[in-house]
């Protein structure tokens, strides 16, 4: 199984970048790059968008089947916590979690906001 660290190291070496050069490019320390590449630490949710941009693709992209999966995938790719997404939608963070688990469905107003966010390209 390949990890974020494996993908980062492969891409970095392909581009002939040092750990320091990459660290400056994605705004983390070179120690962080080392730890990722040695698979000692996983990137945080907030770092995933920069890593995806550096790689040029998302190696862990999932096909989403339902609304809950779409919400989780959107949050992961954009580095958003449930709290941050809740602010955009105008919902409670716990409500986002309930939607992700498929235990409840958003009301029309929230569903429209959520769908607009999930369908946006940014």
PyMOL commands that set and color helices and strands:
alter all, ss='L'
color gray80, all
select helices_A, chain A and resi 4-14+19-26+30-37+45-55+67-78+82-89+93-100+108-119
alter helices_A, ss='H'
color red, helices_A
deselect
rebuild
show_as cartoon
